[in-house]
Amino acid sequence: MASRQDVTVTLRTFKIVISCLLLAINALALPVSAQTRGVLVSPTTGVGIGTVWGVFVGISQYQQTALNLSFADKDAQSLHELFTDNFRGRIPPDHFRLLVNDQATRGGFLQTLSEVLRLSQPEDLVLITMAVHGLPEIGGSDLYFLMHDTDASRPEDRGISQYDIFKQIQRSKVRKIVMFLDACHAGAFSSAESKIARRSADAAEINRLLTAMGQSQDGITVMSSSSAAEQSQEGKQFCGGHGAFTCALLNGLKGGADFDRNGMVQIRELFDYTYREVKASTRGIQHPAIEGRYDNGLPLATTPIPPTVDATPKAVQPKKEIDLSEYERIQELADYQSKMEQAWKAVQSLAQLRSSERSSRLALMDKFTKDFPVDNPHMKELEELRKRFEQEARTPLADKPSSLGSLPNKERPATTADASKTSPTKELKGVEVASLPSYKLPQLISPPKEFTGKDGVAMVLIPGGEFIMGSEEKPDERPAHPVYLADYFIDTVEVTTGLYRKFLVSTKRDPPYKWDDVLEGRDDHKPVIGVTHHDAVAYCRWVEKRLPTEAEWEKAARGTDQRKFPWGNDEPSELRGNFGRCCGWKGYSLLNTVGTTEQGKSLYGVYDLAGNVWEWVADWYAPDYYKKSPSSNPPGPSTGDRKVIRGGSWSNSSADLRVTARDRVPPAYKNMSLGFRCARDFQPN
């Protein structure tokens, strides 16, 4: 008979064998890559992710019905479904926990989060998504997420604070946590009737606290739905009924963000995609933000890898020779016609310029005839012009028609012509000027190249004339069209904090957004940010200037040679502009001192027209304005709800630095990447 000790040893042995068998079975059930390095591997660091966990929270129905939202619960459900399906067969479905509406109480959330964080290992990835109301602590530095059972008047009782979440995270071993937060919904308690629910009245403070979450601890990355004082939006136009942020996340995670087509959506790819899509879908009202220290290549989901090209050799097909001669002939004809029309405009312009000599006009006509002898539809008009000039040469000066039209002689002011009726008739140099009023012709004035404004800022003259405005890049940049502008001056640099401080002292105006971040002396030559359109207009008026029109801004940046960037067509670099600086506002150190990017200035010597800060212009925005705008000095639409901004900023990609790129925001918009410069009419003496 076996002793009790023998039985105990046998039981221990049996348990060990069973445990080993279970481990072996689990290992066999996983793919080879999971056995060695986990379900995902970062392509940038080679570090594997053991497994993925998720907590998805969305509340549309609150106990306090005034808090109700439209699509927050659907946001959470769709993200939960996406991750469950994405990892089906590789990760157990219970790794992904869903809490919506009455399930998302304070107790339910803390219990679920605690369990997920307790089970996760250091090499795992934990996702936390929340689409709820957020309220900042009154007079404090905490943020409360309102759960289903939270009383909004006392969020500290049944709400979830940042401290609650940090306390749970600090107890966990996991070192990779990504949070998707659409918590900027405070103040939307009466917005149910709006077609687009604006989800926050305290967005600036909430987003500041969300940013702090991302900076609080290594391993935490926070991607929030909007930045600065922006308001998150939801509506049926976003993926059939979602928040704009969640709609972009869903499309990006399904493969839209897999830019390098490696079969994985990495965190930086997802943010770049989401930022671009949300900005576009909300028409520039909302810009997602990201904070934290993270591996740019951290994979979040897998996507089907596009089929590769079959490298198997196939029978060589005879190469078809394509005859391009017909296309080349058509192109040559098109170039000829384009140059002819451009030259004809010059002939017409000189013909109308009454200060020009008759001999100069005739010489240009002869040149036009010789240069464009074939298929020239303007020959008849040219002959009529030539006959008119020859007739003028034979007509006594007193009989020439006045520029004042057909007024009776008794109503016309006296001219040199009237006083010289008895003079001998002979052709005089510039004789046509005699029939004009006595004021100076603008064409005859040689304007100064520079001007110093009342604020001491150097301004440069942008000479009058025609340039091509717009491009075929984006719908609201089309069509590219000729625009004539009169002479004007524009500031060579953006308005700085030092200059704006003098304005504030003089006018007692409220300071701009983020003004507390300015260190007097150190930041005096950095561009001011956080100003509204009204602020920019007020400053320019204070120094006896104005905001440039959109056309004036573009000509100052583009010149007359249709360049892509202010410096030319070479791609942007840090020596040409301040751009692509990730992630989030960290103070005025992100901004370049104005007027220091020598390689980035425009043809006319204007600095920082690409990057550093977006710049307000005078025009209201309309996406189709270019199709109907005047060809001379276009003022922009007469009304609108958004103003145009130009030039890109420190946080934008190179695509936003193109001289034709347009964006738009409400006039009251404040942002840490938006400033301005002034312009001034040329005023002849």
Steps between C-alpha positions, in 0.01 A plus 500: 500500500643839399580749771343849520839648396511281188149611404596866542805459277294321238238778501771765462651310209158465337433876532836583346439265206152644442637857515770418246245337270274806519789732423599284203143494369473879531831548324394274212177696465689824434663600172877460481554874529288510816699213657819700463421870497128553555205591280662816360857620451608863463676546164706787641633342820444127442329479842207261512159548663397195700128555471246782487239600758231764471241692702242682285266749668225705336205673664215657309228435762561655844290489814496878466332511161621855436846344450390264223705476183410351163776264389751451786375146577519410131858632492603254773305209350655544156856522635441193721367306202790608281770379741314179583472416129855612422654256746241222470672160527814656648371671813207381715196728463483557877820705474279779367246635751208720395313735735219710354228715656374349830787246505750786524458593864788612719517161670466307175775693327750482788441127544544429127811718464654351813448145375645571153805676642555221755494231229721684250874437491788748439528403132124538435308794352194645676252719312261730687236687299252741658220695331339681793456844653800656667500769768806678640532528876393845616809684617708184472714300262296182460260385231183300566351258249124491557367146533139393452419555868700822551329815623650779287470743792717268716734313261740416783242259651430259213725623222834349395791735557838495333640405839275191509641385165862575593462307825385193307780534243772534764396167653533326161804342341401604146724756326304571182169683547324691221196711588253631241304775676200686365422658835455861393122501538442739788247769431307313231217423740244682287635418157278202419311696237818602316580314183862491618530471876781727616633298786675756720487848640806441720705333230818703552532399865398140433755464222769649721428229756493228233841620383625474857384138510722417204798668665450349844669162470717308256306241305176699480391649169190719487333577167218747553228604260589869482754754609510844658158662541337284235177309534452138400223434252265209439232442242359270235738642243786326682492132389120494523485606866817543705729760644730643233798367698369144530398493134860578400639244748277228358597567141865532589512176699324315218794578275468862396797590720728221376702744290804274457280200409680264739179343631505692830352830619765668715422773752666784311330394177166493682548846650609656171203344322253596774629858519462546125156337475350680802633833381347442156165360617444784751623765254791599718299538820652200682862379518586185700803512731744240628723501808740252655832330447442214261649294221373650173482147360291357786251274316134519599326279246563289194365551150491278193834532323450606137582218258858510381596490136559147378873480432469177297652554155238504228531474128646825373241693305613714212531856620252731334657813361291807574514789259503822704550733206131592481490584872819703469354695205186576700708611798711727279183651353356555849823669615498722190138605561565567870802722425307680227213588737746618764675720242168637374409612852828693509420666167155600623642631829754719321234623260288620793794656684459860389840600635682274251649626176326426171823360359525252789147378438561451129831323563330251735229437242764424236674260736170326582428455127843347437503273808150357443432488127305170500137452614495842659136607564602852608629625163180692419497674839868573458442673166217708650732609783773588253260709289376683810853591603585618150180709498597651837837600356324691216228656720564842656530477876191714558283255308607193696233349724545574870519225758200669657281343233223682317438785744411829327788741481342739749494220763860393451778636717754703311791299365825572331330399176235771540762763559698411190241482222690758301834327540661330203419133486794266538559158658636546852656244727231376739249731347203290616559612860376847403141380474496354853410680826788673670558246780802265482452169326559204736695325224750784491580493874810312609397376846752447779610139552459508879291670765517496880168473679390684811601195705854512360459186287667509159253462216592404144327613183323230299487659154167515321428262219358162418583162654343155493299424815392151607594155372348166404617331825178526702136578410496834682821607322343455156516638243842659470412843363666833417457779756607861466605683820590864546823596682492428874734460795516198733688441826823308444445312830212377715375720786698412814413472869711810572299710255170353614583580863521872412159469336352338813643767728368778276152360437436305825378213280472148645820297448498214247487127569822359661621854584612372842758286318679809365820593683562871447843560352567141399195466272474861373598400146283187475170529308198567717244214503152447640350812339155507345427655161350798684824542699709492182278759328514725809879487519547580130265797530690619807818525292311650202513184293259217415501125455609386152237355271540133413618594150757746640631237741536243221679735260745602774574130552480375142629782283425485130676173410240264653742353751380232743661646813615855580865409429431302182408141421747311723339306785490662847783456749572639846721767339203623294214482748382396845264203459433136597576545871317233695309482726292767671571847638806521725544877505652770283821300465320316217493821294780649293613856556341697217715587201772240560428242229703661224465201269121507538419858405295577192598660171422841651694441824203412724580256783308208658221474243535120530487361854560657842135614541188503287406856402159666496402678178208735440279273286198297594532141376296341221614173339392607150605866513777460243242401237331838520747743658578831328815501288618826656570553872256229624372585852366153584134405565284771655378274783580167663544315828874425475805706416789380284836418658817443299852362522499200736670492840760336721275196549394445138632271229680628192179470293347788698799723415412525130438863402157411356381293799194645675337437835217668687384551859236713677603863563492443879731198475812502723786258454866470597599469134317804360635857467505772233683776314372830359485666158452856374379665180758678288418868536663725237587853604 
